[in-house]
């Protein structure tokens, strides 16, 4: 794991741990319904301030918390209060962090492969 990735993932882990303090909250618009407020957006007062954690200009995580759900973007995980009631919160955070590590590792491998291939093509094209 690269040195710039470690503090970034640590910050994402701490932010997710704080944002996943979810509770069961019935819909204020319709009786006997429980919908993820971050998706429905029926009550603006239940949507918390979005948090952005940036590694650099191109890599960042947007965490949009509400009273009963959390989501992000590009690759989005919608986590509701039912998930945090049935599963351990630290295991959910560990899964997301491991997913981010794997994606970063695969992207790094793809960049290395692309550079090696470009070098090979350039050498074969420029060789007499």
BALOBA-1460 file (C-alpha; in Angstrom, 3 decimals):
// residues 128
<rec num="1" residu="x" x="0.000" y="0.000" z="0.000"/>
<rec num="2" residu="x" x="1.374" y="3.411" z="-0.913"/>
<rec num="3" residu="x" x="2.230" y="5.922" z="1.784"/>
<rec num="4" residu="x" x="-0.276" y="8.476" z="0.488"/>
<rec num="5" residu="x" x="-3.061" y="5.897" z="0.616"/>
<rec num="6" residu="x" x="-2.673" y="4.995" z="4.304"/>
<rec num="7" residu="x" x="-3.674" y="8.377" z="5.863"/>
<rec num="8" residu="x" x="-6.424" y="8.779" z="3.256"/>
<rec num="9" residu="x" x="-7.977" y="5.413" z="4.143"/>
<rec num="10" residu="x" x="-7.578" y="6.162" z="7.843"/>
<rec num="11" residu="x" x="-9.502" y="9.408" z="7.406"/>
<rec num="12" residu="x" x="-12.210" y="7.648" z="5.364"/>
<rec num="13" residu="x" x="-12.462" y="4.942" z="8.052"/>
<rec num="14" residu="x" x="-12.923" y="7.507" z="10.847"/>
<rec num="15" residu="x" x="-15.449" y="9.516" z="8.823"/>
<rec num="16" residu="x" x="-17.479" y="6.419" z="7.926"/>
<rec num="17" residu="x" x="-17.457" y="5.251" z="11.537"/>
<rec num="18" residu="x" x="-18.936" y="8.593" z="12.598"/>
<rec num="19" residu="x" x="-21.415" y="8.751" z="9.687"/>
<rec num="20" residu="x" x="-22.752" y="5.242" z="10.295"/>
<rec num="21" residu="x" x="-24.440" y="6.222" z="13.556"/>
<rec num="22" residu="x" x="-27.832" y="5.453" z="12.025"/>
<rec num="23" residu="x" x="-31.197" y="4.814" z="13.624"/>
<rec num="24" residu="x" x="-34.591" y="3.500" z="12.586"/>
<rec num="25" residu="x" x="-36.585" y="6.538" z="11.463"/>
<rec num="26" residu="x" x="-40.055" y="6.215" z="9.974"/>
<rec num="27" residu="x" x="-41.016" y="8.338" z="6.995"/>
<rec num="28" residu="x" x="-42.591" y="11.682" z="7.855"/>
<rec num="29" residu="x" x="-44.453" y="11.743" z="4.533"/>
<rec num="30" residu="x" x="-46.240" y="8.384" z="4.624"/>
<rec num="31" residu="x" x="-47.360" y="6.244" z="7.511"/>
<rec num="32" residu="x" x="-45.752" y="2.843" z="8.214"/>
<rec num="33" residu="x" x="-42.981" y="3.346" z="5.667"/>
<rec num="34" residu="x" x="-39.272" y="3.471" z="6.272"/>
<rec num="35" residu="x" x="-37.314" y="4.684" z="3.262"/>
<rec num="36" residu="x" x="-33.669" y="5.769" z="3.000"/>
<rec num="37" residu="x" x="-33.929" y="9.536" z="3.465"/>
<rec num="38" residu="x" x="-30.749" y="10.180" z="1.477"/>
<rec num="39" residu="x" x="-32.481" y="8.668" z="-1.584"/>
<rec num="40" residu="x" x="-36.057" y="9.891" z="-1.028"/>
<rec num="41" residu="x" x="-35.157" y="13.434" z="0.107"/>
<rec num="42" residu="x" x="-38.672" y="13.985" z="1.447"/>
<rec num="43" residu="x" x="-37.495" y="15.820" z="4.574"/>
<rec num="44" residu="x" x="-34.534" y="18.179" z="4.043"/>
<rec num="45" residu="x" x="-34.035" y="18.572" z="7.792"/>
<rec num="46" residu="x" x="-33.043" y="14.887" z="8.024"/>
<rec num="47" residu="x" x="-30.193" y="15.221" z="5.497"/>
<rec num="48" residu="x" x="-26.875" y="15.976" z="7.186"/>
<rec num="49" residu="x" x="-23.993" y="17.939" z="5.675"/>
<rec num="50" residu="x" x="-22.096" y="15.962" z="3.012"/>
<rec num="51" residu="x" x="-18.448" y="15.211" z="3.796"/>
<rec num="52" residu="x" x="-15.676" y="15.070" z="1.195"/>
<rec num="53" residu="x" x="-12.369" y="13.334" z="1.939"/>
<rec num="54" residu="x" x="-9.757" y="13.987" z="-0.772"/>
<rec num="55" residu="x" x="-6.533" y="12.134" z="-1.531"/>
<rec num="56" residu="x" x="-5.670" y="14.414" z="-4.471"/>
<rec num="57" residu="x" x="-7.505" y="16.381" z="-7.182"/>
<rec num="58" residu="x" x="-8.816" y="13.255" z="-8.929"/>
<rec num="59" residu="x" x="-9.457" y="10.932" z="-5.984"/>
<rec num="60" residu="x" x="-12.008" y="11.800" z="-3.357"/>
<rec num="61" residu="x" x="-14.845" y="10.267" z="-1.399"/>
<rec num="62" residu="x" x="-18.172" y="11.988" z="-0.864"/>
<rec num="63" residu="x" x="-20.107" y="10.722" z="2.137"/>
<rec num="64" residu="x" x="-23.710" y="11.897" z="2.267"/>
<rec num="65" residu="x" x="-25.195" y="10.984" z="5.652"/>
<rec num="66" residu="x" x="-28.781" y="11.267" z="6.822"/>
<rec num="67" residu="x" x="-30.641" y="10.088" z="9.875"/>
<rec num="68" residu="x" x="-31.159" y="6.545" z="8.532"/>
<rec num="69" residu="x" x="-28.885" y="6.077" z="5.477"/>
<rec num="70" residu="x" x="-25.522" y="6.980" z="3.959"/>
<rec num="71" residu="x" x="-24.352" y="7.000" z="0.342"/>
<rec num="72" residu="x" x="-21.444" y="8.100" z="-1.863"/>
<rec num="73" residu="x" x="-20.855" y="8.474" z="-5.610"/>
<rec num="74" residu="x" x="-19.179" y="6.863" z="-8.680"/>
<rec num="75" residu="x" x="-19.253" y="3.561" z="-6.868"/>
<rec num="76" residu="x" x="-22.075" y="4.048" z="-4.421"/>
<rec num="77" residu="x" x="-22.820" y="2.070" z="-1.284"/>
<rec num="78" residu="x" x="-26.266" y="2.751" z="0.162"/>
<rec num="79" residu="x" x="-26.066" y="1.708" z="3.807"/>
<rec num="80" residu="x" x="-29.304" y="1.883" z="5.786"/>
<rec num="81" residu="x" x="-30.067" y="1.537" z="9.463"/>
<rec num="82" residu="x" x="-31.163" y="-2.059" z="8.788"/>
<rec num="83" residu="x" x="-27.637" y="-2.907" z="7.633"/>
<rec num="84" residu="x" x="-26.095" y="-1.446" z="10.788"/>
<rec num="85" residu="x" x="-28.622" y="-3.298" z="12.949"/>
<rec num="86" residu="x" x="-27.977" y="-6.677" z="11.301"/>
<rec num="87" residu="x" x="-24.222" y="-6.339" z="10.722"/>
<rec num="88" residu="x" x="-21.363" y="-5.044" z="12.797"/>
<rec num="89" residu="x" x="-20.543" y="-1.430" z="11.945"/>
<rec num="90" residu="x" x="-16.779" y="-1.942" z="12.042"/>
<rec num="91" residu="x" x="-17.138" y="-4.901" z="9.645"/>
<rec num="92" residu="x" x="-19.038" y="-2.704" z="7.168"/>
<rec num="93" residu="x" x="-16.314" y="-0.059" z="7.394"/>
<rec num="94" residu="x" x="-13.616" y="-2.740" z="7.003"/>
<rec num="95" residu="x" x="-15.364" y="-4.057" z="3.872"/>
<rec num="96" residu="x" x="-15.485" y="-0.602" z="2.269"/>
<rec num="97" residu="x" x="-11.846" y="0.137" z="3.152"/>
<rec num="98" residu="x" x="-10.739" y="-3.255" z="1.784"/>
<rec num="99" residu="x" x="-12.726" y="-2.559" z="-1.395"/>
<rec num="100" residu="x" x="-10.963" y="0.802" z="-1.777"/>
<rec num="101" residu="x" x="-7.552" y="-0.841" z="-1.252"/>
<rec num="102" residu="x" x="-8.293" y="-3.488" z="-3.895"/>
<rec num="103" residu="x" x="-9.503" y="-0.908" z="-6.421"/>
<rec num="104" residu="x" x="-6.385" y="1.211" z="-5.814"/>
<rec num="105" residu="x" x="-4.150" y="-1.848" z="-6.241"/>
<rec num="106" residu="x" x="-5.854" y="-2.858" z="-9.500"/>
<rec num="107" residu="x" x="-5.619" y="0.668" z="-10.905"/>
<rec num="108" residu="x" x="-1.901" y="0.790" z="-10.060"/>
<rec num="109" residu="x" x="-1.339" y="-2.567" z="-11.787"/>
<rec num="110" residu="x" x="-3.247" y="-1.371" z="-14.864"/>
<rec num="111" residu="x" x="-1.130" y="1.806" z="-15.032"/>
<rec num="112" residu="x" x="2.089" y="-0.230" z="-14.806"/>
<rec num="113" residu="x" x="0.896" y="-2.622" z="-17.520"/>
<rec num="114" residu="x" x="-0.121" y="0.272" z="-19.765"/>
<rec num="115" residu="x" x="3.260" y="1.990" z="-19.329"/>
<rec num="116" residu="x" x="5.136" y="-1.249" z="-20.076"/>
<rec num="117" residu="x" x="3.057" y="-1.838" z="-23.187"/>
<rec num="118" residu="x" x="3.540" y="1.761" z="-24.366"/>
<rec num="119" residu="x" x="7.302" y="1.414" z="-23.846"/>
<rec num="120" residu="x" x="7.343" y="-1.830" z="-25.872"/>
<rec num="121" residu="x" x="5.326" y="-0.286" z="-28.712"/>
<rec num="122" residu="x" x="7.520" y="2.831" z="-28.775"/>
<rec num="123" residu="x" x="10.714" y="0.732" z="-28.850"/>
<rec num="124" residu="x" x="9.426" y="-1.482" z="-31.662"/>
<rec num="125" residu="x" x="8.195" y="1.518" z="-33.651"/>
<rec num="126" residu="x" x="11.380" y="3.555" z="-33.249"/>
<rec num="127" residu="x" x="13.834" y="0.662" z="-33.706"/>
<rec num="128" residu="x" x="15.425" y="0.551" z="-37.200"/>
